[in-house]
Amino acid sequence: MKVDIQDVLFWMDAIRNSKDQYRTLESFWKGQVNSKIWLIDNLSKIVMPNISNKVVIHGGWNGVLASLLFNSTIQINHITSADIDPVCEKIATTVNKRQEIEGRFAAITADMTTYKYDADIVINTSCEHITNGAYLRWLDLVPKSALIVVQSNNYSELEEHINCALDIDDFIKQSKLKVIHSSTLNLPKYDRYMLIGYKQ
């Protein structure tokens, strides 16, 4: 994947202007970036080429996944990066400033369990951060036609990880999806799990 240098410069602006630079830098740690590239590599094998997509990302955090998606081969019409933490909105907007200026990106503060959709692809990278009940309420709102990408992990040492999966099979059971792709990314401290599919 080639990343436009102008986007990299906006990444640097986001870090420099952040009130908590170390926390913002966490978005660019090797494990974080590798898990996002892994997502994009697998998603690009499934989505139809030459068809523009509206994408919603839940747990969009500081907008790095959105920026990498814009730099991928996947055809993107618009990305909405949603996170429940309001601090993320300004940072994600700066990270994706070029696309925000073009009207192709919006960062919003939102609760996934009440979100109203207009999307072709819905991504949730925060399954370990929400209860199973919240996950099911979120899934109920996702359009049946949307391609869904979900990620979780087995890193239960973090206090905020309240709903980890034991392994990929456990995550499949939790997901309630019609799975068309499942895979595991082995990282130094934990395994990250990903499913791509549709609502049952």
GINOR-V188547 format. One record per residue. N is the residue number from 1. RES is the residue in one small letter. PSI is psi in degrees with one decimal (NA if undefined). Layout:
# GINOR-V188547
n={N,N}
res={RES,RES}
psi={PSI,PSI}
This chain:
# GINOR-V188547
n={1,2,3,4,5,6,7,8,9,10,11,12,13,14,15,16,17,18,19,20,21,22,23,24,25,26,27,28,29,30,31,32,33,34,35,36,37,38,39,40,41,42,43,44,45,46,47,48,49,50,51,52,53,54,55,56,57,58,59,60,61,62,63,64,65,66,67,68,69,70,71,72,73,74,75,76,77,78,79,80,81,82,83,84,85,86,87,88,89,90,91,92,93,94,95,96,97,98,99,100,101,102,103,104,105,106,107,108,109,110,111,112,113,114,115,116,117,118,119,120,121,122,123,124,125,126,127,128,129,130,131,132,133,134,135,136,137,138,139,140,141,142,143,144,145,146,147,148,149,150,151,152,153,154,155,156,157,158,159,160,161,162,163,164,165,166,167,168,169,170,171,172,173,174,175,176,177,178,179,180,181,182,183,184,185,186,187,188,189,190,191,192,193,194,195,196,197,198,199,200}
res={m,k,v,d,i,q,d,v,l,f,w,m,d,a,i,r,n,s,k,d,q,y,r,t,l,e,s,f,w,k,g,q,v,n,s,k,i,w,l,i,d,n,l,s,k,i,v,m,p,n,i,s,n,k,v,v,i,h,g,g,w,n,g,v,l,a,s,l,l,f,n,s,t,i,q,i,n,h,i,t,s,a,d,i,d,p,v,c,e,k,i,a,t,t,v,n,k,r,q,e,i,e,g,r,f,a,a,i,t,a,d,m,t,t,y,k,y,d,a,d,i,v,i,n,t,s,c,e,h,i,t,n,g,a,y,l,r,w,l,d,l,v,p,k,s,a,l,i,v,v,q,s,n,n,y,s,e,l,e,e,h,i,n,c,a,l,d,i,d,d,f,i,k,q,s,k,l,k,v,i,h,s,s,t,l,n,l,p,k,y,d,r,y,m,l,i,g,y,k,q}
psi={129.4,128.6,129.8,129.9,-30.9,-35.8,-40.7,-39.1,-37.4,-33.5,-44.6,-38.6,-43.1,-42.2,-46.5,-37.8,-5.4,142.5,-24.0,83.5,-38.5,-43.6,-39.0,-39.2,-27.7,-29.5,-22.4,9.4,153.3,-47.1,-39.3,-49.3,-42.6,-37.8,-31.2,-40.4,-39.5,-44.6,-49.3,-42.0,-42.9,-38.5,-36.9,-20.1,-11.0,-39.4,151.4,130.8,152.3,18.2,119.4,143.3,143.8,126.8,137.0,129.2,120.2,142.2,34.3,-16.8,-120.2,15.4,11.9,-40.7,-42.9,-44.8,-42.2,-36.2,-41.9,-27.9,2.7,-178.0,-6.8,133.6,118.6,125.6,-47.1,145.1,131.3,120.6,112.3,135.8,146.5,-16.8,113.3,-20.9,-28.9,-26.4,-49.6,-41.7,-46.9,-35.9,-39.8,-42.6,-34.9,32.4,-40.7,-44.7,-30.2,-41.2,-37.0,-5.9,21.2,0.2,140.5,132.6,130.4,156.9,118.8,151.9,121.7,-24.0,-3.7,8.9,140.2,131.3,147.5,86.8,148.0,-32.8,128.4,125.1,132.1,105.1,13.0,29.6,-30.0,-12.4,-5.3,153.9,161.8,-35.9,-43.2,-38.6,-45.3,-35.7,-40.4,-49.1,-35.0,-29.1,-18.3,133.6,141.7,-25.8,-13.2,139.5,130.3,133.7,123.9,146.7,146.7,-173.5,178.6,24.6,77.3,0.0,-23.1,134.5,-35.0,-10.6,93.1,-3.8,52.1,158.4,147.2,-39.1,-177.2,-36.1,-39.0,-40.0,-38.6,-42.0,-39.7,-29.6,-31.4,36.2,156.9,96.1,129.4,-12.5,136.3,141.5,163.6,133.9,117.3,116.1,163.2,-39.4,-16.9,173.0,138.0,136.3,144.0,138.0,141.2,132.1,-156.1,163.3,145.2,NA}
